Amino acid sequence: MTFRFYRLGPWRLLSKEDKHTVLLLGKAIRDGDLEREQVFRDNWRTLSAQVQIAGHRLLLKVPRARHRRVWERLLSLFRGSDALRTFRHLEQMAAMGLRAPAPVIAGELRHYGMVTDSFVCYRFVEGRRPGGKDAPAVLRALKMLHNQGYLRSDAQLANFLIDDEGEVVFIDFRLKRPRFLPRLQKARELDRFLRSCPEAQNYLTKDESQSLWLRLAHKLENFSFARRDLKRQLRARRKGKG
């Protein structure tokens, strides 16, 4: 079944569910008529919560910060909202034969053509956080994604799950097809993953571990982390003087 767009007043909804279910879910989310079973994050940047809506157990995400940034609002004149893109990325991941939560519904609200509010809901995945023993499986899944020409963004071990069938599930990702120096960008993402899961180093091939791209990526990431730490220190000093 392909996804379709529906209207709920000024809201535009995207889903593969039947019209009745889509409008029922959309209205409940719009009106806040839902039960928050567990809140993972609720701040100015994002809302992420496990919710019950009309008998459906879902994970709800609202990218609040993106709705407030002027430049992101302007960009939304020419592209879909972050929530709609997330819905499509979840679909795309499944189409590539990789596991990700099943999208249920996404919605966006526009004002003068710009996105001012949006949300996405997908099926809650039962699973556990991976550990060092899962390094080969997670590494294999990440390399499968890279082989199909995509990055996942923020490739930390914490952004994967192991489901009840023992399969690797991608969570909290944003698909990107690198255009400039794709091998270097993939190597940088791999390096970030290795930093979060050192055990995975043991499962790289000799060619991979000695790759010039990976060595360059490691140096670039070292520089990136050092620059980030320096910025934090400078901000802390400014606050101390204030």
N, C-alpha and C positions, 0 to 999 in steps of 0.2 A: 504494500500500500504506500502511495506517495503522500507527502504532506500537502496540506492545503491551508490557505489563509481564510480567516473569518473575522467578522467585525463585531465588537462589543462596544457600542457607542463610539467614542473616539479611539478606542484601543484596537490595534491590529494584532490578531492572534495567529500563531502558526502551530499546527499539530497534525498528527496522523490519526487521531481519534475521531469518532463520529461527532457531528455537530452538537448534539445534545451534551455530550461529555465535555467538549471543548468550552462551550458557553458556561456550563456549570462550574468547571474549574476556574475559568477566567474570572467569573463574577466573584467567586469565593476569595480568590487572591486579591482582586481589586478592592474588595470590601474588607479584607482582613478577617474573613469568616473561616478561620482555620485553627488547628491546634498545633502549637509548636511543641513537639515531643522532645527535641534536643536542639539547642542553639550552639552552633560551632563558632560563629562570629557574628557580632552585631555592633558595628561601629559606623563612623562616617564614611568609611571606604566601601564596606559591603555587608550584606546580610546573607548568612548561610545557615540554614536550619533544616532539620528533618521535621516534616510536617504531616499531619493527617488532614486531607481535604476530601470530603464526601466519600469516605471509605477508601481513598487512595493514599498509600504511604509513599511520599515523595521527598526529594531534596529540593528545596527552594533556594534560588540565588538571585539577589538583587544587587547589581553593580552600581552602588550609590555614587561613588566618586566620579565615575565616568559621566554621570548625568550633570555634574556641577562644573566640569571643566569646559570653559568656553570653546577652546580649540577642538575638543572632542564633539561638542554639540555641532560645531560648524562642519566637521568631517562627516557627521551623520546625515548631512544634506545629500551626500553622494553615495552613502553605503548604509547597510542595515545596522541595527543596534548591536551592541555587544552580546545581548541575550540571544538574538536571532542567529548571530554568527556561531555562538556556542552550540545552539541546537543543531546547526548544519555540520559543525565539526564532530559532534557525537555521531551523527548519521554517517559521516565520511569515514570515521574510524572503523565502524562496523563494516562498511563496504570494502575496506582494505583487509578484512579478516582479522582485525585486532579487537580486543575486548574493551568496551567502555560502557558507562551507564546508558540505558535506553532513554532517549529524550521523549517527553510526554507533551509538553506545551511550552511555548515562549510567547511573550507579548511585548509590544512597544507602544508608547504614547508619544505623539509628535505635536509640537507647537511651532507654527510657521515653518513646517518641514523638518525641524530639528528634533531629535530624540531627547525627551525630558524625563522619561521614566521607562523602565523595562524590567523584565524578569524572565527566568527560565526555570523549568521544573523537569527533573528526570527521575527515573526509578532509583530507589535507594538500593545500593548493592551491599549485600551481606558479605563480609569478608574480614580479613585481619591485615594488620600492617606487616609488610615484609621485613624480614631480618637478613642477616648475613647469609644464612643458608639458602635464601631465595635469590642470591646474587646472579647465578647463571641464568635463571629463568627471566628475571627482569632485564638483564643485559641483552638477552636474546630478543625479547620483545622490542626493546629500544632500537636495536640494530635492524630489526624487521621494518620498523617505521622509517628509519633513515634510508634503508634500501629502496623504499618507495618514494623517496625524494622529499620527505617532510621532517620538520623539527616539531617537538611537542611543547617547548618552553618550560623552564623551571623543572629540569629533569632530576629532581632529588628523589631519593628512595621513598621519602614520605608521601610523594605524589603518585604512588602506585598502591594497589591493593592485591591481595591474593584471595580469590573468591572461594566459595565452598567446594568447587570442583578442582581447586589447586591451580587455576589459571590466573595469569597476570592481567589486571584491569588497570587501564589508564584513567586517572582522575585529575581534576584541576589542571587541565591542559588547554593550550591554544595552538592549533595547527598552523604551521607556517611553512611555505615552500621557499627556501633560500635561493635568491637570484644571484647574489654576489658572493664569490668564493664559497660555494656550497660545501666543499669538503672541509674547509676550515671551520665553518659554522657548525657542521655536524661534529667535528672533533672537539669544539668548545663545549657543545652540549654533553658529549661523552665525558669530557674532563669534569664537568660539574657533577655528573652522576657519580663518577669514580670518587670524588671528594666526599660525597654523602654515603658511599658504599665501598670502602677500600677493598673489601673482599672480592669485588668484581674484577680487580686487577689480575687475579689469578686465572681468570677465564678469558682473558684477551689472547688472541693468537700472537705469535712472535712478531709477525708483520705489523699487527695493530699496535702492540705495545712499543715498538721501535719506530713507528710512523713519524715522519717529519711533521706532518700536520698535527698530530697529537702533542708532540713536544712544543711546537709553536703555540698551540692552543693553551697548553699548561702555563707557558710564560705570560701569555696575554691575560689569562684568568688571574694569575698571581698579581699582575699589575692592576687589574680591575678591582680585586679585593683590597689591595693596598690603598688605592685611591679612595675607595669607599670608607675605609677605616680613617683615613686622613680627614675626609669631610666630616665624619662623626666627631672626631676630636676637635676640629675647628668650631663646629656648632656648639659643642659642650663648653668650649672656652668662651664663646660669645655669650652664652647663657650665664656662665659664671660671672662675667664682668657686668652683665645687666642686673 
